[in-house]
Amino acid sequence: MQHETRPCEICKQPIDPERIEAVPETRLCPEHARQIQKHGGEFIVTMTQERTSKAGSMKRNYGSVSTSKTRNLEALQRLRDDYEREKARS
């Protein structure tokens, strides 16, 4: 089986195929995935409670919860800025 490889968005180093298999949406190597936590994480996860009661009913019945995951673009930019500052110091 061929493993997918892609570079880290920050340092351009190849991301380990096992990490890509575990977190297919990731665009960060493990080091930068750890560092982005201080800025809120690589992803923003939101949850929505499904409502199963009839429209207009005062009674609230809830069903399952659906989740969605979006890239945390602000955190990525902060991490990129941190990386560039650190690189300039070296």
Secondary structure, 3 states (H helix, E strand, C coil): CCCCCCECCCCCCECCHHHHHHCCCCCCCHHHHHHHHHHCCCEEEEEEEEECCCCCCCCCCEEEEEEEEEECHHHHHHHHHHHHHHHHHC
